[in-house]
Amino acid sequence: MHERFYGVGEPLIQRQRDQGIDAPAYLDLVKGLGCTAYRSWMHLTELLTDPVTPNTAEVEMHRALLRRAKELDIEVTAMSHEWFLPEGCRQRSGHAMPKRDLAPGSLYMQALTMLEQSWFTMVSLFPEVDIWEIGNEWNLNAFLHPDGFLDSDMSEPFSADEKMDIAVDMMYFAARGVKRANPEAKVASFSPALSTPGLGGDMPDYLPVMYGVAWTLDKVYKRIKSGDFRSTNTDDYFDLLAWHPYVFTNRDVPDQDLFLDVDEPDQLWKSYNDAAYKVMKKYGDGHKQVLLTESGFTDCGNPEWEKRYALYNRKMLEIAGSLPYVRTLHNFRLLNENAMLRRGGIEQNQIGGLTEVYFGIFTDPEDGLKPRARAYAIQEMTGSTADLEKIGEKLCLK
């Protein structure tokens, strides 16, 4: 087992803003679980006011969190999936890009230049961060789409191939900014997720959706090795690979959210990950390590599902721990988020509704930070003997 195998993800600074929690103190929950790695949401557009200007108040909040992580010997992987756009775009920030145009001075090239500068500024501010995950689920329309897409009827997203052309460009410029600021920092690729036509993928629909990770990585590697992009050396784009191997049902359940009533992790779940790693080996990157930066279970508040998914979580960790290329699995996520209900309503399963609320390993702070069944399953795997209830109670008194 790798030293940093057990991880967990949670946008704690966002929770500090929204709920007034003491974000650094909440890393005690991570430590109590026995996890030694933490994935932190550190969006360029929140930590900076523009590509060269720090948002001082936001920077100080994150510095306090990082100091506490160092005290607890928790390795931080920092992720941003938002960026700035130039004047002339309909948006000024978000998950959008202008249409790909490599002509000097185009809006697209301006956006890429801003991206490199933003990452340089960000990484210069936080030399203590070891790993930067430079994108999130760019194979999905929700996380990479045309400028103004969300203000339109959303009928003209980028195609799957257009997204990957843009993603490869973005990784190159982002990685260049990271390395200029801190040559010792490690760059993790953007993290592909499932593939379905409705979400923006083009994988054949007779394949299980999670083979979308391998399908997407093959597109990425083909582009890098083609000679048609900035470099044919994958090191110029990423040092580690990241992907999101959620556990989904493979049964044909019409109109059901994929996150509901999922199948037990088994050889097929292992195969999803092995397939992605085979792509890495095919293109000469078999030596690189992998971060499973999100994987977890939502039980929608159903006590029977909660117990079942605790067992599934344990089995997923057992399988992932047997994969020599996996460095860390970040369980998604540390806390339930009741505010999702207020923002999205229970009719909207993804993102912002009942499905999204109950990924937490602990209950929402407003519900007392009680350890849920998955907390004990993870703690049993790590061997931690910390009193999780007491940690939660102490944090709620602050």
Buried (B, 14 or more C-beta within 10 A) or exposed (E): EBEBBBBBBBBBBBBBBEBEBBBBBBBBBBBBBBBBBBBBBBBBBBBBEBBEEBBEEBBEBBBBBBEBBEEBEBBBBBBBBBBBBBEEBBBEBBBBBBEBEEEEEBBBBBBBBBBBBBBBBBBBBBEBBBBBBBBBBBBBBBBBBBBBBBEEEEEEBBEBEBBBBBBBBBBBBBBBBBBBBBEEBBBBBBBBBBBBEEBBBBBEEEEBBBBBBBBBBBBBBBBBBEEEBBBEEBEBBBBBBBBBBBBBBEEEEEEEBBBBBBBEBEEBBBBBBBBBBBBBEBBEBEEBBBBBBBBBBBBBEBEEBBBBBBBBBBBBBEBBBEBEBBBBBBBBBBBBBBBBBEEBEEEBBBEBBBBBBBBBBBBBBEBEBBBBBBBBBBBEBBEBEBEBBEBBEEBBEE
